[in-house]
């Protein structure tokens, strides 16, 4: 009986993750802080559900969307004149990007973007 109650909740969670992914990719102006905040909330919610022993599939669209955003922002940083600290953060972001750890990469990008 509990399983029947969980199934719609899981489907709704997957749907909300995919909708969030679409809205992040389609945003005209990338507000990196807002994207990091949204990703953090989604990851926390996913971890809470998985802590209950429920495996959440269907998050590929979210990962793909975040990957696109991170790739775009890495390319944007590459085109700018960067300080040494920013270059180090860019290298770290590229490293995390290659590992598909998009959240960590995004954090480095935000940090590099805030340095004047």
Beta strands, then each sheet from edge to edge (+ up, - down):
end
